[in-house]
Amino acid sequence: MRSDLDRLMKEREIDWAIVVGSPRDSADMYYLSNGARVGHSYLLKEQGRSPILVYTPMERDEAKKSGLQTISTVDLLGASGVRSINAYEYNLNLITEAFRRFGVHGRVAFYGHWDLNPGLAVILSLRRRVRGVEIVEEQGRSIFAEARITKE
């Protein structure tokens, strides 16, 4: 159950869970976004708080259907930041700004669906760029897989 997530995060000493991908490609994103039909997005879930959905502006209406707090990529980076650079720089800048804006700190775990090499490059760069964040991994069944075992 979704209500188990905070308990699981506490047990595993995860302060923030970051979910990457689209609900179509990621069961974790689908589960946490309440099935909202958004494309590639980010969800930031702090232990004890409701998730925040970061979406692209053209998906504003679908993002609202999630019932979550939402913010667009343009609101985070500005219009010039969204059109810039390359996918690596864009994702790194977007996540860095989301971490700054929402005060992401402590032990942070990543979930969802992301091409392995680009995702790993961003995560490793975050370790160097963002102070006060420890990237952690889970081995075995994730908090989301564990929470989905029990139906709501």
Backbone hydrogen bonds in HBPLUS format (Angstrom, degrees):
<---DONOR---> <-ACCEPTOR-->    atom                        ^
c    i                          cat <-CA-CA->   ^        H-A-AA   ^      H-
h    n   atom  resd res      DA  || num        DHA   H-A  angle D-A-AA Bond
n    s   type  num  typ     dist DA aas  dist angle  dist       angle   num
A0004-ASP N   A0001-MET O   2.86 MM   3  5.36 157.8  1.91 113.7 121.3     1
A0005-LEU N   A0002-ARG O   3.01 MM   3  5.48 157.9  2.06 114.4 121.0     2
A0008-LEU N   A0004-ASP O   2.90 MM   4  6.15 164.7  1.92 161.5 166.4     3
A0009-MET N   A0005-LEU O   2.77 MM   4  5.98 158.7  1.82 155.0 161.2     4
A0010-LYS N   A0006-ASP O   2.93 MM   4  6.10 157.9  1.98 145.1 151.1     5
A0011-GLU N   A0007-ARG O   2.88 MM   4  6.13 166.3  1.90 153.8 157.4     6
A0012-ARG N   A0008-LEU O   3.01 MM   4  6.13 151.3  2.10 144.8 152.0     7
A0014-ILE N   A0009-MET O   2.81 MM   5  4.83 172.1  1.82 144.7 147.5     8
A0013-GLU N   A0010-LYS O   3.09 MM   3  4.92 161.0  2.13 103.1 108.4     9
A0015-ASP N   A0107-ARG O   2.77 MM  92  5.10 137.7  1.95 133.3 147.4    10
A0047-GLN N   A0015-ASP O   2.88 MM  32  5.38 163.6  1.90 154.3 153.2    11
A0016-TRP N   A0107-ARG O   3.10 MM  91  6.46 155.7  2.16 153.2 155.4    12
A0109-ALA N   A0016-TRP O   3.00 MM  93  6.45 159.6  2.04 158.0 162.8    13
A0017-ALA N   A0045-LYS O   2.78 MM  28  5.04 159.6  1.82 144.6 151.3    14
A0045-LYS N   A0017-ALA O   2.85 MM  28  5.04 162.9  1.88 154.4 158.9    15
A0018-ILE N   A0109-ALA O   2.82 MM  91  6.15 168.2  1.84 165.0 168.8    16
A0111-TYR N   A0018-ILE O   2.74 MM  93  6.07 145.5  1.86 161.2 166.0    17
A0019-VAL N   A0043-LEU O   2.88 MM  24  4.97 160.8  1.91 142.6 149.2    18
A0043-LEU N   A0019-VAL O   2.85 MM  24  4.97 149.7  1.94 143.1 150.3    19
A0020-VAL N   A0111-TYR O   3.00 MM  91  6.26 159.2  2.04 135.4 138.8    20
A0113-HIS N   A0020-VAL O   2.77 MM  93  5.82 154.0  1.83 153.3 153.9    21
A0021-GLY N   A0041-SER O   3.04 MM  20  5.37 146.6  2.15 158.2 157.3    22
A0041-SER N   A0021-GLY O   2.83 MM  20  5.37 164.9  1.85 126.7 129.7    23
A0025-ASP N   A0022-SER O   3.03 MM   3  5.39 132.6  2.26 107.7 119.3    24
A0026-SER N   A0022-SER O   2.86 MM   4  5.88 140.1  2.02 157.1 170.0    25
A0030-TYR N   A0026-SER O   2.95 MM   4  6.22 166.0  1.97 154.8 158.9    26
A0031-TYR N   A0027-ALA O   2.91 MM   4  5.97 164.6  1.93 146.2 150.6    27
A0032-LEU N   A0028-ASP O   3.03 MM   4  6.17 166.6  2.05 148.9 152.3    28
A0033-SER N   A0029-MET O   2.84 MM   4  5.74 149.0  1.94 148.9 156.7    29
A0035-GLY N   A0030-TYR O   2.94 MM   5  4.73 149.6  2.04 148.0 150.2    30
A0036-ALA N   A0033-SER O   3.23 MM   3  5.65 161.5  2.26 111.8 117.0    31
A0042-TYR N   A0054-VAL O   3.07 MM  12  5.02 160.7  2.10 141.7 147.1    32
A0054-VAL N   A0042-TYR O   2.72 MM  12  5.02 175.8  1.72 161.3 162.5    33
A0044-LEU N   A0052-ILE O   2.88 MM   8  5.13 156.9  1.93 144.4 151.9    34
A0052-ILE N   A0044-LEU O   2.91 MM   8  5.13 146.3  2.02 133.7 144.5    35
A0049-ARG N   A0046-GLU O   2.97 MM   3  5.39 159.3  2.01 142.0 139.4    36
A0053-LEU N   A0069-GLN O   2.85 MM  16  6.25 165.6  1.87 159.3 161.0    37
A0071-ILE N   A0053-LEU O   2.95 MM  18  6.38 146.1  2.07 162.2 163.0    38
A0055-TYR N   A0071-ILE O   3.10 MM  16  6.47 151.0  2.19 143.2 152.2    39
A0073-THR N   A0055-TYR O   2.79 MM  18  5.90 136.9  1.97 158.0 163.4    40
A0059-GLU N   A0056-THR O   2.90 MM   3  5.70 163.5  1.93 130.1 135.6    41
A0060-ARG N   A0057-PRO O   3.15 MM   3  5.34 149.8  2.24 122.9 119.1    42
A0063-ALA N   A0059-GLU O   2.85 MM   4  6.02 160.0  1.89 159.2 165.9    43
A0064-LYS N   A0060-ARG O   3.02 MM   4  6.29 154.1  2.09 149.6 155.8    44
A0065-LYS N   A0061-ASP O   3.29 MM   4  6.59 141.9  2.44 138.5 147.8    45
A0065-LYS N   A0062-GLU O   3.07 MM   3  5.13 125.5  2.37  96.6 110.8    46
A0066-SER N   A0063-ALA O   3.05 MM   3  5.49 154.9  2.12 110.0 117.8    47
A0067-GLY N   A0064-LYS O   3.08 MM   3  5.80 159.8  2.13 118.9 124.0    48
A0076-LEU N   A0072-SER O   3.14 MM   4  6.52 138.3  2.32 140.7 152.1    49
A0077-LEU N   A0073-THR O   2.84 MM   4  6.03 170.6  1.85 156.5 158.6    50
A0078-GLY N   A0074-VAL O   2.63 MM   4  4.54 144.4  1.76 128.4 137.2    51
A0082-VAL N   A0078-GLY O   3.28 MM   4  6.57 142.9  2.42 150.0 159.6    52
A0090-TYR N   A0086-ASN O   2.86 MM   4  5.99 166.7  1.88 162.4 167.0    53
A0091-ASN N   A0087-ALA O   2.95 MM   4  6.03 173.6  1.95 150.5 152.5    54
A0092-LEU N   A0088-TYR O   2.92 MM   4  6.05 164.6  1.94 154.4 159.5    55
A0093-ASN N   A0089-GLU O   2.81 MM   4  5.87 166.6  1.82 151.2 155.5    56
A0094-LEU N   A0090-TYR O   2.84 MM   4  5.97 159.3  1.88 151.4 158.0    57
A0095-ILE N   A0091-ASN O   2.94 MM   4  6.03 171.8  1.95 151.5 153.7    58
A0096-THR N   A0092-LEU O   2.92 MM   4  5.96 160.5  1.96 147.0 153.5    59
A0097-GLU N   A0093-ASN O   2.95 MM   4  6.04 163.3  1.97 146.9 151.3    60
A0098-ALA N   A0094-LEU O   2.91 MM   4  6.11 156.9  1.96 147.8 154.9    61
A0099-PHE N   A0095-ILE O   2.83 MM   4  6.01 160.0  1.87 152.8 157.9    62
A0100-ARG N   A0096-THR O   2.96 MM   4  6.23 156.9  2.01 146.7 153.2    63
A0101-ARG N   A0097-GLU O   2.78 MM   4  5.93 173.3  1.79 156.2 158.2    64
A0102-PHE N   A0098-ALA O   2.99 MM   4  5.98 161.5  2.03 148.8 153.0    65
A0103-GLY N   A0099-PHE O   2.93 MM   4  5.59 109.8  2.44 135.6 148.0    66
A0104-VAL N   A0099-PHE O   2.89 MM   5  4.60 146.2  2.01 132.5 139.3    67
A0103-GLY N   A0100-ARG O   3.40 MM   3  5.24 158.2  2.45  98.3 104.6    68
A0106-GLY N   A0132-GLY O   2.71 MM  26  5.91 156.0  1.76 170.5 161.9    69
A0134-GLU N   A0106-GLY O   2.77 MM  28  5.78 170.6  1.78 147.6 147.6    70
A0108-VAL N   A0134-GLU O   2.81 MM  26  5.95 165.6  1.83 152.9 157.1    71
A0136-VAL N   A0108-VAL O   2.81 MM  28  5.82 164.5  1.83 149.6 152.5    72
A0119-GLY N   A0115-ASP O   2.97 MM   4  5.86 160.0  2.01 160.4 166.9    73
A0120-LEU N   A0116-LEU O   2.84 MM   4  5.89 161.6  1.87 152.9 158.5    74
A0121-ALA N   A0117-ASN O   2.95 MM   4  6.10 158.5  2.00 151.8 157.6    75
A0122-VAL N   A0118-PRO O   3.11 MM   4  6.36 158.9  2.16 147.7 152.2    76
A0123-ILE N   A0119-GLY O   2.96 MM   4  6.21 167.3  1.98 153.8 157.6    77
A0124-LEU N   A0120-LEU O   2.87 MM   4  6.01 168.0  1.88 155.5 158.6    78
A0125-SER N   A0121-ALA O   3.04 MM   4  6.15 152.7  2.12 141.0 148.8    79
A0126-LEU N   A0122-VAL O   2.86 MM   4  6.12 147.8  1.96 149.5 158.9    80
A0127-ARG N   A0123-ILE O   3.23 MM   4  6.57 148.0  2.34 145.5 152.5    81
A0128-ARG N   A0125-SER O   3.05 MM   3  5.29 128.4  2.33 100.6 113.5    82
A0129-ARG N   A0125-SER O   2.92 MM   4  6.12 146.2  2.04 147.9 158.7    83
A0130-VAL N   A0126-LEU O   2.92 MM   4  5.60 171.7  1.92 153.9 153.7    84
A0146-GLU N   A0142-SER O   2.94 MM   4  6.12 161.2  1.98 151.6 157.2    85
A0147-ALA N   A0143-ILE O   2.94 MM   4  6.04 154.1  2.00 138.2 145.5    86
A0148-ARG N   A0144-PHE O   2.91 MM   4  6.06 150.4  2.00 148.5 155.9    87
A0149-ILE N   A0146-GLU O   3.32 MM   3  5.52 150.5  2.41 101.9 110.1    88
